[in-house]
Amino acid sequence: MISNHLNDVARRNQDACDLSAQIAQFLAAGGTISGPESAPPKPYGRDYKGANFQGAAAKLQADQQAARIRELAKTLNAVEICEKEAISRGVLRGIARRYGIEFTVGVKHAFAPNKLTLESEALMVIQIKECMAKGINRSQCAKALGISTTLLGRLLTDYAIDYPKMKPAFR
């Protein structure tokens, strides 16, 4: 016992002696002393699945969705599953982590991610030619049409439009 007050130590010394005598008597009679059982360590990090606060119906629905996704994962990649199940990639990753689902590797798409339908591309080409007639530069044209300069450049290349770049100011 550590104490700044020696009077407290001396007063409790008799209680400590009585307690040790009782313990010795208990052990002599065949008793055993067992400590508290230690709780299992709590998981953390990526392996932690968290508590499930869903009701029975919601849990059943989530399990059924996970079973569907597990079957789809055998033949489809994650992007295709998201389209089929109408869920986002983040939701799909969460389900996959909770239920231990792995996906097939996706094939690279052979088309540009900013590809438009033929009708909307034809409309864009007409609007680009109108911008050329007005005499505005490429970046102003892209801003006026509400598209990226990358998409504008791809449309100019695909449809062989000779849209002049910005004229050098002073050379």
Sine and cosine of phi, psi and omega as CSV:
sin_phi,cos_phi,sin_psi,cos_psi,sin_omega,cos_omega
0.00,0.00,0.74,-0.67,0.04,-1.00
-0.93,-0.36,0.82,-0.57,0.01,-1.00
-0.45,-0.89,0.54,-0.84,0.07,-1.00
-0.98,0.17,-0.29,0.96,-0.05,-1.00
-0.96,-0.27,0.97,-0.26,-0.03,-1.00
-0.91,0.42,-0.44,0.90,0.04,-1.00
-0.90,0.45,-0.63,0.77,0.03,-1.00
-0.91,0.41,-0.64,0.77,0.01,-1.00
-0.90,0.45,-0.72,0.69,-0.02,-1.00
-0.91,0.41,-0.63,0.78,-0.02,-1.00
-0.93,0.37,-0.60,0.80,-0.03,-1.00
-1.00,0.07,-0.14,0.99,0.00,-1.00
-0.89,0.46,-0.64,0.77,0.02,-1.00
-0.91,0.42,-0.65,0.76,0.03,-1.00
-0.90,0.44,-0.64,0.77,0.02,-1.00
-0.90,0.43,-0.62,0.78,0.03,-1.00
-0.92,0.40,-0.67,0.75,0.04,-1.00
-0.89,0.46,-0.68,0.73,-0.01,-1.00
-0.91,0.42,-0.68,0.73,0.01,-1.00
-0.91,0.41,-0.53,0.85,0.05,-1.00
-0.93,0.38,-0.66,0.76,0.01,-1.00
-0.91,0.41,-0.63,0.78,0.02,-1.00
-0.91,0.42,-0.67,0.74,0.01,-1.00
-0.89,0.45,-0.65,0.76,0.01,-1.00
-0.91,0.42,-0.65,0.76,0.00,-1.00
-0.91,0.42,-0.68,0.73,0.01,-1.00
-0.93,0.36,-0.57,0.82,0.02,-1.00
-0.93,0.38,-0.49,0.87,0.00,-1.00
-0.99,0.15,0.03,1.00,0.04,-1.00
0.99,-0.17,0.14,0.99,0.02,-1.00
-0.97,0.23,0.40,-0.92,0.06,-1.00
-0.82,-0.58,0.53,-0.85,0.03,-1.00
-0.95,-0.30,0.82,-0.57,0.03,-1.00
-0.88,-0.48,0.65,-0.76,0.02,-1.00
-1.00,0.08,0.12,-0.99,0.04,-1.00
-0.93,0.36,0.56,-0.83,0.03,-1.00
-0.96,0.27,0.68,-0.73,-0.01,-1.00
-0.98,0.18,0.62,-0.78,0.02,-1.00
-0.97,0.25,0.52,-0.85,0.04,-1.00
-0.91,0.42,0.50,-0.87,-0.02,-1.00
-0.91,0.42,0.58,-0.81,0.00,-1.00
-0.98,0.20,0.71,-0.70,0.02,-1.00
-0.95,0.30,0.44,-0.90,0.04,-1.00
-0.51,-0.86,0.16,-0.99,0.02,-1.00
0.98,0.18,-0.51,-0.86,-0.09,-1.00
-0.94,0.35,-0.40,0.92,-0.05,-1.00
-0.99,0.16,-0.23,0.97,-0.06,-1.00
-0.96,0.26,0.84,-0.54,-0.02,-1.00
-0.99,-0.11,-0.29,0.96,0.05,-1.00
0.98,0.19,0.24,-0.97,0.01,-1.00
-0.96,0.27,0.51,-0.86,0.02,-1.00
-0.98,-0.21,0.94,-0.34,-0.04,-1.00
-0.98,-0.21,0.30,0.95,-0.01,-1.00
-0.99,0.16,0.47,-0.88,0.13,-0.99
-0.97,0.23,0.11,-0.99,-0.06,-1.00
-0.89,0.46,-0.66,0.75,-0.03,-1.00
-0.92,0.38,-0.69,0.73,0.00,-1.00
-0.92,0.39,-0.62,0.79,0.03,-1.00
-0.90,0.44,-0.68,0.74,0.03,-1.00
-0.89,0.46,-0.68,0.74,0.02,-1.00
-0.90,0.43,-0.66,0.75,0.02,-1.00
-0.91,0.41,-0.63,0.77,0.04,-1.00
-0.91,0.42,-0.64,0.77,0.03,-1.00
-0.91,0.41,-0.65,0.76,0.03,-1.00
-0.90,0.44,-0.66,0.75,0.02,-1.00
-0.90,0.44,-0.60,0.80,0.03,-1.00
-0.91,0.41,-0.66,0.75,0.05,-1.00
-0.89,0.46,-0.69,0.72,-0.02,-1.00
-0.91,0.42,-0.62,0.79,0.02,-1.00
-0.88,0.47,-0.64,0.77,0.02,-1.00
-0.94,0.34,-0.66,0.75,0.01,-1.00
-0.92,0.40,-0.52,0.85,-0.06,-1.00
-0.91,0.41,-0.31,0.95,0.02,-1.00
-0.95,0.32,-0.47,0.88,-0.08,-1.00
-0.85,-0.52,-0.36,0.93,-0.07,-1.00
-0.91,-0.40,0.34,-0.94,0.10,-0.99
-1.00,-0.02,0.04,-1.00,-0.12,-0.99
-0.90,0.43,-0.62,0.78,-0.02,-1.00
-0.90,0.43,-0.68,0.73,0.00,-1.00
-0.92,0.40,-0.59,0.81,0.04,-1.00
-0.92,0.40,-0.65,0.76,0.04,-1.00
-0.86,0.50,-0.67,0.74,0.03,-1.00
-0.91,0.42,-0.68,0.73,-0.05,-1.00
-0.94,0.35,-0.65,0.76,-0.03,-1.00
-1.00,0.02,-0.14,0.99,-0.03,-1.00
0.85,0.53,0.76,0.64,0.06,-1.00
-0.77,-0.64,0.29,-0.96,0.01,-1.00
-0.99,0.12,0.22,-0.97,0.01,-1.00
-0.90,0.43,-0.59,0.81,0.00,-1.00
-0.90,0.44,-0.68,0.74,0.04,-1.00
-0.90,0.43,-0.67,0.74,0.01,-1.00
-0.89,0.45,-0.67,0.74,0.04,-1.00
-0.89,0.46,-0.63,0.78,0.03,-1.00
-0.89,0.45,-0.70,0.72,0.03,-1.00
-0.90,0.44,-0.69,0.72,-0.01,-1.00
-0.89,0.46,-0.63,0.78,0.01,-1.00
-0.93,0.36,-0.68,0.74,-0.02,-1.00
-0.92,0.38,-0.61,0.79,-0.10,-1.00
-0.97,-0.25,0.06,1.00,0.06,-1.00
0.91,0.40,0.71,0.71,-0.03,-1.00
-0.98,-0.18,0.69,-0.73,0.08,-1.00
-0.88,-0.47,0.54,-0.84,-0.09,-1.00
-0.94,-0.34,0.38,-0.92,0.11,-0.99
-0.95,0.30,0.43,-0.90,0.00,-1.00
-0.95,0.30,0.74,-0.67,-0.04,-1.00
-0.97,0.24,0.53,-0.85,0.04,-1.00
-0.99,0.11,0.66,-0.75,0.04,-1.00
-0.90,0.43,0.68,-0.73,0.02,-1.00
-0.97,0.24,0.65,-0.76,-0.05,-1.00
-1.00,0.00,0.19,0.98,0.01,-1.00
-0.83,-0.55,0.35,-0.94,-0.01,-1.00
-0.94,0.35,0.62,-0.79,0.00,-1.00
-0.92,0.38,-0.34,0.94,0.00,-1.00
-0.98,-0.18,0.45,0.89,-0.01,-1.00
-0.95,0.30,0.70,-0.72,0.01,-1.00
-0.95,-0.30,0.18,-0.98,0.10,-0.99
-0.95,0.32,0.32,-0.95,-0.04,-1.00
-0.88,0.48,-0.62,0.78,-0.01,-1.00
-0.91,0.41,-0.71,0.71,-0.02,-1.00
-0.94,0.33,-0.52,0.85,0.08,-1.00
-0.92,0.39,-0.65,0.76,0.02,-1.00
-0.89,0.45,-0.64,0.76,0.04,-1.00
-0.91,0.42,-0.65,0.76,0.03,-1.00
-0.90,0.44,-0.64,0.77,0.00,-1.00
-0.89,0.46,-0.66,0.75,0.03,-1.00
-0.89,0.45,-0.69,0.72,0.00,-1.00
-0.92,0.39,-0.56,0.83,0.04,-1.00
-0.91,0.42,-0.67,0.74,0.02,-1.00
-0.91,0.41,-0.55,0.84,0.09,-1.00
-0.91,0.41,-0.63,0.77,0.04,-1.00
-0.91,0.42,-0.61,0.79,0.04,-1.00
-0.89,0.45,-0.65,0.76,-0.01,-1.00
-0.91,0.42,-0.53,0.85,0.03,-1.00
-0.96,0.27,-0.35,0.94,0.04,-1.00
1.00,0.08,0.42,0.91,0.03,-1.00
-1.00,-0.07,0.41,-0.91,-0.06,-1.00
-0.98,0.19,0.06,-1.00,-0.10,-1.00
-0.88,0.47,-0.72,0.69,-0.06,-1.00
-0.92,0.39,-0.59,0.81,0.06,-1.00
-0.93,0.37,-0.57,0.82,0.05,-1.00
-0.90,0.44,-0.72,0.70,0.01,-1.00
-0.88,0.47,-0.66,0.76,0.01,-1.00
-0.92,0.40,-0.65,0.76,0.00,-1.00
-0.91,0.42,-0.59,0.81,-0.01,-1.00
-1.00,0.09,-0.24,0.97,-0.01,-1.00
0.97,0.25,0.54,0.84,0.03,-1.00
-0.83,-0.56,0.21,-0.98,0.02,-1.00
-0.99,0.16,0.37,-0.93,0.05,-1.00
-0.92,0.39,-0.45,0.89,0.06,-1.00
-0.91,0.42,-0.71,0.70,0.03,-1.00
-0.90,0.43,-0.65,0.76,0.04,-1.00
-0.87,0.50,-0.71,0.70,0.02,-1.00
-0.88,0.47,-0.64,0.77,0.03,-1.00
-0.91,0.41,-0.65,0.76,0.03,-1.00
-0.91,0.41,-0.64,0.77,0.04,-1.00
-0.89,0.46,-0.64,0.77,0.01,-1.00
-0.95,0.32,-0.72,0.69,-0.05,-1.00
-0.89,0.46,-0.63,0.78,-0.07,-1.00
-0.97,-0.22,0.22,0.98,0.07,-1.00
0.77,0.64,0.74,0.67,0.04,-1.00
-1.00,-0.02,0.78,-0.63,0.00,-1.00
-1.00,-0.06,0.99,0.13,0.02,-1.00
-0.99,-0.10,0.91,-0.41,-0.05,-1.00
-0.91,0.42,0.58,-0.81,0.07,-1.00
-0.97,0.25,0.12,-0.99,-0.03,-1.00
-0.88,0.48,0.70,-0.71,-0.03,-1.00
-0.95,0.32,0.67,-0.74,0.04,-1.00
-0.90,0.44,0.68,-0.74,-0.09,-1.00
-0.94,0.35,-0.88,0.47,-0.05,-1.00
-0.74,-0.67,0.88,-0.47,0.05,-1.00
-0.74,-0.67,0.00,0.00,0.00,0.00
